[in-house]
Amino acid sequence: MQETILIAEDEAILREIAKDYFANEGYEVLEAADGEEALHLFQTNDPALIILDIMLPELDGWSVCRRIRKTSNVPIIMLTARSDEEDTLLGFELGADDYVTKPYSPPILMARAKRLLDSRRRQPVNAVHQSLSLGGISLNLTSRSAAVDGRALHLTFTEYEILVLLMKNPGMVITREQFIAKIWGYEDAGDDRTLNTHIRNLRIKLGDKSSLITTILRIGYKFEDPA
């Protein structure tokens, strides 16, 4: 089935270039020139992925991301100016999964999008038996859902991927390099604060269970094995 991409970009030329790249790859593309239109298209369609510029008129990208995250964990790639590092980190704090700096190469944007889409559609081979449960945290790898002591967790795409990687390797230190390779799939995922921000958001959502994720200074993180 044809997947739908929502591109929210107020610069018509950039939006058209991105649209052509995705359309040529077989995706259906929805276009929004401002934040209000982006929210409307999201609410009236079911996009598989959203490409969201920060500096949108009417409603900025941060506000759009915040509202989408109230109801959906659809993968979001934010577009940000190269010099605005704090903008990038704020986007992650609000629930963005990845970012691409402007001016960007359309093939790079396509590669980032395909990584998220491929991971999102990938299903376990033995779906009935694919679940994880440690220390009161439960993951259903088929539905990509998570819960703490039976309470549903609303995780972003990237937060979920991080938790899966940690829980599949209890007691094992996952280095920053391993996180970048496994979660982002490329060498340049920003500085250490990118991963740190996602981990912080994940810990907040885990509440009392946040202590199960331990920081290994200057190396990475590990999930404490309750056993």
DODOGU-951251 format. One line per 2 residues: their letters; for each residue y, x, z of N, C-alpha, C. Coordinates in nm, 2 decimals. Each point is the difference from the previous one (the first is absolute). Layout:
BEGIN
A	Y,X,Z,Y,X,Z,Y,X,Z | ...
This chain:
BEGIN
MQ	-0.12,0.08,0.00,0.12,-0.08,0.00,0.12,0.09,0.00 | 0.11,-0.04,-0.08,0.12,0.08,-0.01,0.07,0.00,0.13
ET	0.04,0.12,0.05,0.08,0.01,0.12,0.15,-0.01,-0.02 | 0.07,-0.05,0.09,0.14,-0.02,-0.01,0.08,0.10,0.08
IL	0.10,0.06,-0.06,0.09,0.09,0.07,0.14,-0.06,0.01 | 0.06,0.00,0.11,0.14,-0.04,0.02,0.09,0.12,0.01
IA	0.09,0.01,-0.09,0.09,0.11,0.00,0.14,-0.05,0.03 | 0.06,0.04,0.11,0.13,-0.04,0.05,0.09,0.12,-0.01
ED	0.08,0.00,-0.11,0.09,0.11,-0.03,0.13,-0.05,-0.07 | 0.11,0.03,0.06,0.13,-0.06,-0.06,0.05,0.07,-0.12
EA	-0.05,0.13,-0.03,0.04,0.07,-0.12,-0.09,-0.04,-0.11 | 0.06,-0.08,-0.10,-0.08,-0.06,-0.10,-0.08,0.10,-0.08
IL	0.06,0.12,-0.03,-0.07,0.10,-0.09,-0.12,0.05,0.08 | 0.01,0.04,0.12,-0.11,0.05,0.08,-0.11,-0.11,0.02
RE	0.04,-0.13,0.02,-0.09,-0.11,0.01,-0.08,-0.02,-0.13 | 0.07,0.01,-0.11,-0.07,-0.02,-0.13,-0.10,0.11,-0.03
IA	0.04,0.13,0.03,-0.09,0.11,-0.02,-0.13,-0.02,0.09 | 0.02,-0.03,0.13,-0.12,-0.02,0.08,-0.08,-0.12,-0.05
KD	0.06,-0.10,-0.04,-0.07,-0.12,-0.05,-0.09,0.04,-0.12 | 0.06,0.07,-0.09,-0.07,0.04,-0.12,-0.13,0.09,0.03
YF	0.02,0.09,0.10,-0.12,0.08,0.04,-0.11,-0.08,0.05 | 0.03,-0.10,0.09,-0.10,-0.08,0.06,-0.06,-0.10,-0.10
AN	0.09,-0.05,-0.08,-0.05,-0.10,-0.10,-0.10,0.07,-0.10 | 0.03,0.12,-0.04,-0.08,0.08,-0.09,-0.14,0.03,0.06
EG	0.00,0.00,0.14,-0.13,0.03,0.07,-0.08,-0.13,0.03 | 0.06,-0.12,-0.05,-0.08,-0.12,0.01,0.04,-0.09,0.12
YE	0.11,0.04,0.07,0.04,-0.08,0.12,0.10,-0.11,-0.05 | 0.00,-0.11,0.07,0.11,-0.10,-0.01,0.11,0.04,0.09
VL	0.12,0.00,-0.05,0.12,0.05,0.07,0.10,-0.11,0.03 | 0.04,-0.01,0.12,0.11,-0.09,0.04,0.12,0.09,0.03
EA	0.12,-0.05,-0.04,0.12,0.08,0.02,0.10,-0.07,0.09 | 0.06,0.08,0.09,0.11,-0.06,0.08,0.11,0.10,0.00
AD	0.12,-0.05,-0.02,0.12,0.08,0.00,0.08,0.00,0.13 | -0.05,-0.08,0.10,0.06,0.00,0.13,-0.10,-0.04,0.11
GE	0.04,0.02,0.12,-0.10,-0.03,0.11,-0.04,-0.14,0.01 | 0.09,-0.09,-0.01,-0.03,-0.15,0.01,-0.10,-0.04,-0.11
EA	0.02,0.05,-0.12,-0.09,-0.03,-0.11,-0.14,0.07,0.03 | 0.00,0.11,0.05,-0.13,0.07,0.04,-0.08,-0.08,0.10
LH	0.07,-0.05,0.10,-0.07,-0.08,0.10,-0.05,-0.13,-0.06 | 0.08,-0.06,-0.09,-0.04,-0.13,-0.06,-0.13,0.03,-0.09
LF	0.00,0.10,-0.08,-0.12,0.03,-0.08,-0.12,0.04,0.08 | 0.02,0.07,0.12,-0.11,0.02,0.09,-0.06,-0.12,0.05
QT	0.09,-0.10,0.04,-0.05,-0.12,0.07,-0.06,-0.10,-0.10 | 0.03,0.01,-0.13,-0.05,-0.09,-0.10,-0.11,0.06,-0.08
ND	-0.03,0.12,0.02,-0.11,0.07,-0.07,-0.09,0.07,0.10 | -0.09,0.07,-0.06,-0.09,0.08,0.09,-0.01,0.14,-0.05
PA	0.10,0.08,0.01,0.00,0.13,-0.06,-0.10,0.09,0.07 | -0.07,0.09,-0.07,-0.09,0.09,0.06,0.07,0.12,0.06
LI	0.13,0.03,-0.05,0.07,0.11,0.05,0.15,-0.03,-0.03 | 0.09,0.06,0.09,0.14,-0.02,-0.02,0.07,0.13,0.00
IL	0.08,0.02,-0.10,0.09,0.12,-0.01,0.14,-0.04,0.03 | 0.05,0.06,0.11,0.12,-0.06,0.06,0.11,0.11,0.02
DI	0.11,-0.02,-0.08,0.11,0.09,0.02,0.08,-0.03,0.13 | 0.05,0.10,0.07,0.07,-0.02,0.12,0.13,-0.07,-0.02
ML	0.08,0.05,-0.09,0.13,-0.04,-0.02,0.01,-0.12,-0.10 | -0.05,-0.11,0.04,0.01,-0.13,-0.08,0.12,-0.08,0.04
PE	0.06,-0.07,-0.09,0.11,-0.09,0.04,-0.06,-0.13,0.06 | 0.09,-0.08,0.06,-0.04,-0.13,0.07,-0.08,0.03,0.13
LD	-0.11,0.07,-0.01,-0.08,0.03,0.11,-0.06,0.13,-0.02 | 0.02,0.10,0.09,-0.05,0.14,-0.03,-0.15,0.01,0.02
GW	-0.05,0.11,-0.05,-0.15,0.02,0.00,-0.06,0.00,0.14 | 0.08,0.05,0.10,-0.05,0.00,0.13,-0.02,-0.14,0.05
SV	0.09,-0.09,-0.02,-0.01,-0.14,0.04,-0.11,-0.07,-0.07 | -0.02,0.03,-0.13,-0.11,-0.06,-0.08,-0.13,0.04,0.06
CR	-0.01,0.13,0.02,-0.13,0.05,0.06,-0.03,-0.06,0.13 | 0.10,-0.01,0.09,-0.02,-0.06,0.13,-0.05,-0.14,-0.01
RI	0.06,-0.08,-0.09,-0.04,-0.14,-0.01,-0.14,-0.01,-0.06 | -0.03,0.08,-0.09,-0.14,-0.01,-0.06,-0.10,0.04,0.10
RK	0.03,0.10,0.08,-0.10,0.04,0.10,-0.03,-0.10,0.11 | 0.08,-0.10,0.01,-0.02,-0.11,0.10,-0.12,-0.08,-0.04
TS	-0.04,0.00,-0.13,-0.10,-0.09,-0.05,-0.11,0.07,-0.09 | 0.03,0.12,-0.04,-0.09,0.07,-0.09,-0.02,0.15,0.02
NV	-0.11,0.05,-0.04,-0.02,0.15,0.01,-0.02,0.05,-0.14 | 0.06,-0.07,-0.10,0.00,0.05,-0.14,0.06,0.14,-0.01
PI	-0.06,0.09,-0.07,0.05,0.14,-0.01,0.14,0.00,-0.06 | 0.09,0.08,0.07,0.14,0.01,-0.04,0.03,0.15,-0.03
IM	0.06,0.03,-0.11,0.05,0.13,-0.03,0.15,-0.02,-0.01 | 0.07,0.08,0.09,0.15,-0.01,0.00,0.06,0.12,-0.09
LT	0.11,-0.04,-0.07,0.07,0.10,-0.08,0.12,0.04,0.08 | 0.02,0.13,0.02,0.11,0.05,0.08,0.07,0.12,-0.07
AR	0.12,0.03,0.03,0.07,0.12,-0.05,-0.06,0.12,0.07 | 0.00,0.11,-0.08,-0.07,0.12,0.05,0.06,0.05,0.14
SD	0.14,-0.02,0.01,0.06,0.06,0.12,-0.01,-0.09,0.12 | -0.05,-0.12,-0.01,0.00,-0.10,0.11,-0.13,0.00,0.07
EE	-0.03,0.11,0.07,-0.12,0.01,0.07,-0.02,-0.10,0.11 | 0.11,-0.03,0.07,0.00,-0.10,0.11,-0.03,-0.14,-0.06
DT	0.05,-0.03,-0.12,-0.04,-0.12,-0.07,-0.15,-0.02,-0.02 | -0.06,0.11,-0.03,-0.14,0.00,-0.03,-0.08,-0.03,0.13
LL	0.04,0.07,0.11,-0.06,-0.02,0.13,0.02,-0.14,0.05 | 0.12,-0.06,-0.02,0.02,-0.14,0.04,-0.09,-0.09,-0.08
GF	-0.02,0.03,-0.13,-0.09,-0.08,-0.08,-0.14,0.00,0.06 | -0.05,0.11,0.04,-0.13,0.01,0.06,-0.01,-0.08,0.13
EL	0.11,0.01,0.08,0.00,-0.07,0.12,0.00,-0.15,-0.02 | 0.05,-0.05,-0.11,0.00,-0.14,-0.03,-0.13,-0.05,-0.07
GA	-0.08,0.10,-0.03,-0.13,-0.04,-0.06,-0.03,0.04,-0.14 | 0.09,0.08,-0.06,-0.03,0.05,-0.14,-0.12,0.09,0.01
DD	-0.08,0.01,-0.11,-0.12,0.08,-0.01,0.03,0.14,-0.06 | 0.09,0.00,-0.09,0.03,0.13,-0.08,0.14,-0.01,-0.04
YV	0.05,0.11,-0.06,0.13,0.01,-0.05,0.01,0.09,-0.12 | 0.09,-0.02,-0.09,0.03,0.09,-0.11,0.15,0.02,-0.01
TK	0.03,0.13,-0.01,0.15,0.03,0.00,0.06,-0.01,-0.14 | 0.12,-0.04,0.00,0.08,-0.02,-0.13,0.09,0.12,-0.02
PY	0.01,0.04,-0.12,-0.07,-0.05,-0.12,-0.14,0.04,0.00 | -0.09,-0.09,-0.05,-0.14,0.03,0.01,-0.06,0.00,-0.14
SP	-0.12,0.06,-0.01,-0.08,0.00,-0.12,-0.09,-0.12,-0.01 | 0.01,-0.09,-0.10,-0.08,-0.12,-0.01,-0.15,0.03,0.02
PI	-0.06,0.11,-0.06,-0.14,0.03,0.02,-0.03,0.03,0.15 | 0.09,0.06,0.08,-0.02,0.02,0.14,0.00,-0.14,0.07
LM	0.09,-0.08,-0.03,0.00,-0.14,0.06,-0.13,-0.07,-0.04 | -0.04,0.01,-0.12,-0.13,-0.07,-0.04,-0.12,0.06,0.08
AR	0.00,0.13,0.02,-0.11,0.06,0.07,0.00,-0.05,0.15 | 0.12,-0.01,0.06,0.00,-0.04,0.14,-0.04,-0.15,0.01
AK	0.04,-0.08,-0.10,-0.04,-0.14,0.00,-0.15,-0.02,-0.02 | -0.06,0.08,-0.09,-0.14,-0.01,-0.03,-0.08,0.04,0.12
RL	0.05,0.10,0.08,-0.08,0.04,0.12,-0.01,-0.12,0.10 | 0.12,-0.06,0.02,0.00,-0.12,0.09,-0.09,-0.11,-0.05
LD	0.01,-0.03,-0.13,-0.07,-0.11,-0.06,-0.15,0.02,0.01 | -0.04,0.13,-0.04,-0.14,0.03,0.00,-0.06,-0.01,0.14
SR	0.07,0.05,0.10,-0.05,-0.01,0.14,-0.01,-0.15,0.04 | 0.10,-0.07,-0.04,0.01,-0.14,0.05,-0.12,-0.09,-0.06
RR	-0.04,0.03,-0.12,-0.11,-0.08,-0.06,-0.14,0.05,0.03 | 0.00,0.13,0.05,-0.13,0.06,0.02,-0.07,-0.08,0.12
QP	-0.13,-0.03,-0.02,-0.07,-0.08,0.10,-0.13,0.09,0.04 | -0.04,-0.01,0.12,-0.13,0.07,0.04,-0.12,-0.05,-0.08
VN	-0.09,0.09,-0.02,-0.12,-0.04,-0.07,-0.09,-0.10,0.07 | -0.02,0.02,0.13,-0.08,-0.09,0.08,0.10,-0.08,0.09
AV	0.07,-0.09,-0.06,0.11,-0.07,0.06,-0.03,-0.07,0.13 | -0.12,-0.06,0.01,-0.04,-0.08,0.11,0.00,0.09,0.13
HQ	-0.04,0.13,-0.02,-0.02,0.08,0.12,0.12,0.09,0.02 | 0.11,-0.01,-0.08,0.11,0.09,0.02,0.10,-0.04,0.10
SL	-0.02,0.05,0.12,0.10,-0.03,0.11,-0.01,0.12,0.09 | 0.11,0.01,0.08,0.01,0.11,0.10,0.06,-0.06,0.12
SL	-0.05,0.04,0.12,0.04,-0.05,0.12,-0.01,0.11,0.11 | 0.12,0.05,0.05,0.00,0.10,0.10,0.11,-0.03,0.10
GG	-0.03,0.01,0.13,0.10,-0.01,0.10,0.08,-0.13,0.00 | -0.06,-0.11,-0.05,0.07,-0.13,-0.01,0.08,-0.02,-0.13
IS	0.00,0.10,-0.09,0.06,-0.01,-0.13,-0.11,-0.03,-0.10 | 0.02,-0.11,-0.08,-0.10,-0.04,-0.10,0.06,0.00,-0.14
LN	-0.07,0.05,-0.09,0.04,0.01,-0.14,-0.10,-0.07,-0.09 | 0.04,-0.09,-0.09,-0.09,-0.06,-0.10,0.04,0.07,-0.13
LT	-0.09,0.08,-0.05,0.04,0.08,-0.12,-0.01,-0.08,-0.13 | -0.06,-0.12,0.01,0.00,-0.08,-0.12,0.13,-0.08,-0.02
SR	0.05,-0.06,0.11,0.12,-0.07,-0.01,0.12,0.08,0.03 | -0.02,0.13,0.04,0.11,0.09,0.04,0.08,-0.06,0.11
SA	-0.07,-0.06,0.10,0.07,-0.06,0.12,-0.03,0.09,0.12 | 0.09,-0.02,0.10,-0.02,0.08,0.13,0.03,-0.09,0.11
AV	-0.06,0.03,0.12,0.03,-0.08,0.12,-0.02,0.09,0.12 | 0.08,-0.04,0.11,-0.02,0.07,0.13,-0.04,-0.10,0.10
DG	-0.12,0.01,0.06,-0.05,-0.09,0.09,0.01,-0.15,-0.05 | -0.03,-0.01,-0.13,-0.01,-0.13,-0.06,0.14,-0.05,-0.06
RA	0.10,0.07,0.03,0.14,-0.03,-0.04,0.03,0.06,-0.14 | 0.03,-0.07,-0.10,0.02,0.05,-0.13,0.12,0.09,0.00
LH	-0.01,0.11,-0.07,0.10,0.10,-0.02,0.06,-0.01,-0.15 | 0.13,0.00,-0.01,0.06,-0.01,-0.13,0.04,0.14,-0.04
LT	-0.09,0.07,-0.07,0.03,0.14,-0.04,0.04,0.01,-0.14 | 0.09,0.10,-0.03,0.03,0.02,-0.14,-0.12,0.07,-0.07
FT	0.01,0.01,-0.13,-0.11,0.07,-0.07,-0.02,0.14,0.05 | 0.10,0.08,0.02,-0.01,0.13,0.04,-0.05,0.01,0.15
EY	0.05,-0.08,0.09,-0.04,0.00,0.13,-0.15,-0.03,0.01 | -0.05,-0.09,-0.08,-0.14,-0.04,0.00,-0.08,0.12,-0.04
EI	0.04,0.07,-0.11,-0.07,0.11,-0.05,-0.01,0.12,0.10 | 0.11,0.02,0.07,0.00,0.10,0.11,-0.10,-0.03,0.11
LV	0.00,-0.13,0.04,-0.09,-0.04,0.11,-0.14,0.01,-0.04 | -0.03,-0.03,-0.13,-0.14,0.01,-0.05,-0.05,0.14,0.00
LL	0.09,0.09,-0.04,-0.04,0.14,-0.01,-0.02,0.06,0.14 | 0.08,-0.04,0.10,-0.02,0.05,0.13,-0.12,-0.06,0.07
MK	-0.03,-0.13,-0.02,-0.11,-0.06,0.06,-0.14,0.03,-0.06 | 0.01,0.04,-0.13,-0.13,0.05,-0.06,-0.03,0.14,0.05
NP	0.09,0.07,0.06,-0.02,0.13,0.05,0.03,0.02,0.15 | -0.06,-0.08,0.09,0.04,0.00,0.14,-0.02,0.14,0.06
GM	0.10,0.04,0.08,-0.02,0.13,0.06,0.03,0.12,-0.09 | 0.03,-0.02,-0.12,0.02,0.11,-0.10,0.15,0.01,-0.03
VI	0.05,0.12,0.00,0.14,0.02,-0.03,0.02,-0.02,-0.15 | 0.09,-0.09,-0.04,0.04,-0.01,-0.14,0.13,0.07,-0.02
TR	0.00,0.11,-0.08,0.12,0.08,-0.02,0.10,-0.08,-0.08 | 0.13,0.04,0.00,0.10,-0.06,-0.08,-0.03,0.02,-0.15
EQ	-0.05,0.11,-0.04,-0.04,0.02,-0.14,-0.11,-0.10,-0.04 | -0.09,-0.03,0.09,-0.11,-0.09,-0.03,0.05,-0.14,-0.01
FI	0.10,-0.04,0.08,0.06,-0.13,-0.01,0.07,-0.01,-0.13 | 0.08,0.09,-0.04,0.07,0.00,-0.12,-0.09,-0.02,-0.12
AK	-0.11,0.08,0.00,-0.10,0.00,-0.11,-0.07,-0.13,-0.01 | -0.04,-0.06,0.12,-0.08,-0.12,0.00,0.08,-0.13,-0.01
IW	0.12,0.00,0.06,0.08,-0.12,0.00,0.10,-0.01,-0.12 | 0.07,0.11,-0.02,0.10,0.00,-0.11,-0.06,0.05,-0.13
GY	-0.10,0.09,0.01,-0.06,0.05,-0.12,0.07,0.10,-0.08 | 0.11,0.06,0.05,0.07,0.10,-0.07,0.06,0.10,0.11
ED	0.05,0.11,-0.05,0.04,0.10,0.10,0.13,-0.03,0.06 | 0.10,-0.05,-0.07,0.13,-0.03,0.05,0.02,-0.14,0.05
AG	-0.02,-0.02,0.13,0.02,-0.13,0.07,0.12,0.01,0.09 | 0.09,0.08,-0.03,0.11,0.01,0.09,-0.02,0.10,0.12
DD	0.09,0.01,0.09,-0.02,0.09,0.11,-0.09,-0.07,0.11 | -0.02,0.07,0.11,-0.09,-0.04,0.11,0.04,-0.14,0.05
RT	0.13,-0.04,-0.01,0.05,-0.12,0.05,-0.06,-0.12,-0.07 | -0.04,0.02,-0.13,-0.06,-0.11,-0.07,-0.12,-0.05,0.07
LN	-0.10,0.09,0.02,-0.12,-0.04,0.07,0.03,-0.04,0.15 | 0.09,0.07,0.06,0.03,-0.03,0.14,0.05,-0.15,0.01
TH	0.08,-0.04,-0.09,0.06,-0.13,0.00,-0.11,-0.11,-0.01 | -0.09,0.02,-0.09,-0.11,-0.09,-0.02,-0.09,-0.01,0.13
IR	-0.03,0.12,0.06,-0.08,0.00,0.12,0.08,-0.07,0.11 | 0.13,0.02,0.01,0.07,-0.07,0.11,0.00,-0.15,-0.02
NL	0.02,-0.04,-0.12,-0.01,-0.15,-0.03,-0.14,-0.05,0.04 | -0.10,0.07,-0.04,-0.14,-0.04,0.03,-0.02,-0.01,0.15
RI	0.05,0.10,0.07,-0.02,0.00,0.15,0.07,-0.12,0.06 | 0.12,-0.03,-0.04,0.07,-0.12,0.05,-0.08,-0.12,-0.02
KL	-0.06,-0.02,-0.11,-0.08,-0.12,-0.03,-0.13,0.00,0.08 | -0.05,0.11,0.03,-0.13,0.01,0.08,0.02,-0.03,0.15
GD	0.13,0.01,0.04,0.03,-0.03,0.14,-0.08,0.09,0.10 | -0.07,-0.06,0.09,-0.08,0.07,0.10,-0.10,0.10,-0.05
KS	-0.04,-0.03,-0.13,-0.10,0.08,-0.06,0.06,0.13,-0.07 | 0.13,0.01,0.01,0.06,0.11,-0.08,-0.04,0.13,0.06
SL	-0.04,0.01,0.12,-0.04,0.13,0.06,-0.13,0.05,-0.06 | -0.07,-0.08,-0.08,-0.12,0.05,-0.06,0.03,0.09,-0.12
IT	0.13,0.00,-0.05,0.04,0.09,-0.10,0.07,0.12,0.07 | -0.05,0.11,-0.01,0.05,0.12,0.07,0.07,0.09,-0.10
TI	0.11,0.05,0.04,0.07,0.10,-0.08,-0.05,0.14,0.03 | -0.04,0.08,-0.10,-0.04,0.14,0.02,0.12,0.08,-0.06
LR	0.08,0.06,0.09,0.13,0.06,-0.03,-0.02,0.10,-0.12 | 0.09,-0.02,-0.10,0.01,0.08,-0.12,-0.12,0.00,-0.09
IG	-0.10,-0.09,0.04,-0.12,0.00,-0.09,-0.02,-0.14,-0.06 | -0.01,-0.10,0.09,-0.02,-0.14,-0.06,-0.03,-0.10,0.11
YK	-0.10,-0.08,-0.02,-0.03,-0.11,0.09,-0.15,-0.02,0.01 | -0.04,-0.07,0.11,-0.14,-0.03,0.01,-0.01,-0.14,0.07
FE	-0.11,-0.07,-0.02,-0.03,-0.12,0.06,-0.10,0.03,0.11 | 0.04,-0.02,0.13,-0.09,0.03,0.11,-0.12,-0.09,0.00
DP	-0.12,0.06,0.00,-0.12,-0.08,0.01,-0.02,-0.06,0.14 | 0.00,-0.13,0.01,-0.01,-0.07,0.13,-0.14,0.04,0.07
A	-0.10,0.03,-0.08,-0.13,0.03,0.05,0.00,0.14,0.07
